[in-house]
Amino acid sequence: MTPPLKAVTTPLDDVQGYADTRGVALKQAGVKQVDMPLSLMEKSGGIQSIKARVSLGVHLEKESKGTHMSRFIIQLTEWSRDKVITLNFKDLLEETMTRLDSKAAHMKMDFAYFIDKKAPVTHYSAPMAFPCSFQASLIRTSEKKLSHQLVLGVTVPVATLCPCSKEISDYGAHNQRAEIRAHLVLDTTTDHQMVWIEDVVAALEECASCPVYPVLKRLDEKYVTERQYDNPKFVEDVVRDATLVLREYPGVLGFSIEVEALESIHGHNAYAFHEENVTATHGLHS
């Protein structure tokens, strides 16, 4: 039989609240790898339930021995139950700074976002998962202003067909699955343009030889095969086309873009990378 819990009659020491004498302020201290159910607003106005893996931390002053780890979990639990995420991370981080009495807070969230994709000819529809992330930070500057940064990460599976293979072959050309990995620095001003994951995915898919789909019938496979053949792309082509799109994308201040082809006939992968207007982020250390 389990013995009854004893009542605490004397105050417990708050060790993390002790003073530290080493004179080293920490840029971040907090919790990582917290699995949390969250609600995310869809472009359609619906609500998608996601399982997010969250990290949340704050700046720690040199005089403080430690931060209060349980407060992060309590706050994330409250947001899980009561909030719908609509890029409103400034509110979350400002609340974190208040709860932990800190001048900076940082958050990183990794999750799969599902989009219903229709086959190109038969229009059979099925959900397709896209790996996504949000990385956000809020810092109170020396002028007592709040500096907010938000980065959206999206990985988009696509297909590429090699222009060289098509050119030199009597028939056929090698093609393969590829991944477009984009990180977008979003405008966080009060009058910012809303950036939807659905729109980003659709825009990046158009930069490849062809999208990939969760379900294809024979008519769809014929369409996909012929579209790839008629639209050959190197990874360099995809990165350059995506760059032209993201330069003009409403609500995007800067970006990095990487394309990696998971090669079908080589023992290695091919990749290309580019970035513009990306400063050193002060997001959560990974």
Residue pairs with C-beta under 8 A, 6 or more apart in sequence:
15 65
15 66
16 64
16 65
16 66
16 67
16 68
17 64
17 65
17 66
18 65
19 63
19 64
19 65
20 62
20 63
20 64
20 65
22 62
23 62
24 62
25 59
25 60
25 61
25 62
26 59
26 60
27 59
27 104
27 285
28 57
28 58
28 59
28 60
28 106
28 284
28 285
29 57
29 58
29 60
29 66
29 67
30 55
30 56
30 57
30 58
30 67
30 69
30 72
30 106
30 284
31 55
31 56
31 57
31 69
31 72
31 73
32 55
33 53
33 55
34 53
34 54
34 55
34 56
34 72
34 73
34 76
35 51
35 52
35 53
35 54
36 51
36 52
36 53
36 54
36 76
36 77
36 80
37 49
37 50
37 51
37 52
37 80
38 49
38 50
38 51
38 52
38 79
38 80
38 83
38 85
38 109
38 111
39 47
39 48
39 49
39 50
39 83
39 84
39 85
40 47
40 48
40 49
40 50
40 84
40 85
40 86
40 111
40 113
41 47
41 48
41 84
41 85
41 86
42 48
42 198
43 196
43 197
43 198
43 199
47 84
48 113
48 114
50 111
50 112
50 113
51 111
51 112
52 109
52 110
52 111
53 109
53 110
53 111
54 76
54 107
54 108
54 109
55 106
55 107
55 108
55 109
55 284
55 286
56 72
56 75
56 76
56 96
56 105
56 106
56 107
56 284
57 67
57 72
57 105
57 106
57 107
57 284
57 285
58 67
58 96
58 97
58 100
58 102
58 104
58 105
58 106
59 102
59 103
59 104
59 105
59 139
60 66
60 67
60 102
61 102
67 100
67 102
68 99
68 100
71 99
71 100
72 96
72 100
75 92
75 95
75 96
75 99
79 92
83 92
87 134
87 150
87 186
87 194
87 195
89 107
89 134
89 136
89 138
89 150
90 136
90 138
90 146
90 148
90 150
90 188
92 107
92 136
93 105
93 106
93 107
93 136
93 137
93 138
93 148
94 105
94 138
94 146
96 102
96 105
96 107
97 103
97 104
97 105
97 138
97 140
103 139
103 140
104 137
104 138
104 139
104 140
104 282
105 137
105 138
106 136
106 137
106 138
106 282
106 283
106 284
106 285
107 134
107 135
107 136
107 137
107 284
108 133
108 134
108 135
108 136
108 283
108 284
108 286
109 133
109 134
109 135
110 131
110 132
110 133
111 132
111 133
112 129
112 130
112 131
112 132
113 129
113 130
113 132
113 197
114 127
114 128
114 129
114 130
115 127
115 128
115 130
115 197
115 198
115 201
116 125
116 126
116 127
116 128
117 125
117 126
117 127
117 128
117 211
117 213
117 214
118 124
118 125
119 125
119 213
119 215
119 216
119 217
119 220
120 213
120 220
120 223
120 224
120 227
121 217
121 219
121 220
121 222
121 223
122 217
122 219
122 220
124 215
124 216
124 217
124 220
125 215
126 213
126 214
126 215
127 214
128 213
128 214
130 154
130 155
130 156
130 157
130 197
130 201
131 154
131 155
132 152
132 153
132 154
132 155
132 197
133 151
133 152
133 153
134 150
134 151
134 152
134 153
135 150
135 151
135 153
135 281
135 283
135 284
136 148
136 149
136 150
136 151
136 283
137 147
137 148
137 149
137 281
137 282
137 283
137 284
138 146
138 147
138 148
139 146
139 147
139 282
140 146
140 147
141 147
148 188
149 185
149 188
149 281
149 282
149 283
150 185
150 186
150 188
151 183
151 184
151 185
151 186
151 281
151 283
152 183
152 184
152 186
152 195
152 197
152 200
153 181
153 182
153 183
153 184
154 181
154 182
154 184
154 197
154 200
154 201
154 204
155 179
155 180
155 181
155 182
156 179
156 180
156 181
156 182
156 200
156 201
156 204
156 205
157 177
157 178
157 179
157 212
158 177
158 178
158 179
158 180
158 204
158 205
158 207
158 208
158 209
158 210
158 211
158 212
158 238
159 175
159 176
159 177
159 178
159 208
159 209
159 210
159 211
159 212
159 224
159 228
160 175
160 176
160 178
160 208
160 209
160 228
160 232
160 233
160 234
160 235
160 238
160 259
160 261
161 173
161 174
161 175
161 209
161 210
161 228
161 229
161 231
161 232
161 233
162 173
162 174
162 175
162 232
162 234
163 232
163 233
163 234
163 237
164 234
165 172
165 173
165 174
166 173
166 229
166 232
173 229
173 232
174 264
174 265
175 209
175 228
175 229
175 264
176 261
176 262
176 263
176 264
177 212
177 261
177 262
178 208
178 235
178 238
178 259
178 260
178 261
178 262
179 259
179 260
179 262
180 204
180 207
180 208
180 238
180 242
180 257
180 258
180 259
181 257
181 258
181 259
181 260
182 200
182 204
182 242
182 246
182 255
182 256
182 257
182 258
183 255
183 256
183 257
183 278
184 195
184 200
184 246
184 249
184 252
184 254
184 255
185 252
185 253
185 254
185 255
185 277
185 278
186 192
186 195
186 251
186 252
186 253
187 193
187 251
187 252
187 253
192 251
193 250
193 251
194 251
195 249
195 250
195 251
195 252
200 249
203 245
203 249
204 242
204 245
205 211
206 245
207 233
207 238
207 241
207 242
207 245
208 233
208 238
209 227
209 228
209 231
209 232
209 233
210 224
210 227
210 228
210 231
213 220
213 224
216 224
233 241
234 270
234 272
235 259
235 260
235 261
235 270
235 271
235 272
236 272
238 259
238 272
239 257
239 258
239 259
239 272
239 273
239 274
240 274
242 257
242 259
243 255
243 257
243 274
243 276
246 252
246 255
246 257
246 276
247 276
249 255
253 277
254 275
254 276
254 277
254 278
254 279
255 275
255 276
255 277
255 278
256 273
256 274
256 275
256 278
257 273
257 274
257 275
258 271
258 272
258 273
259 271
259 272
259 273
260 269
260 270
260 271
261 269
261 270
261 271
262 269
263 269
263 270
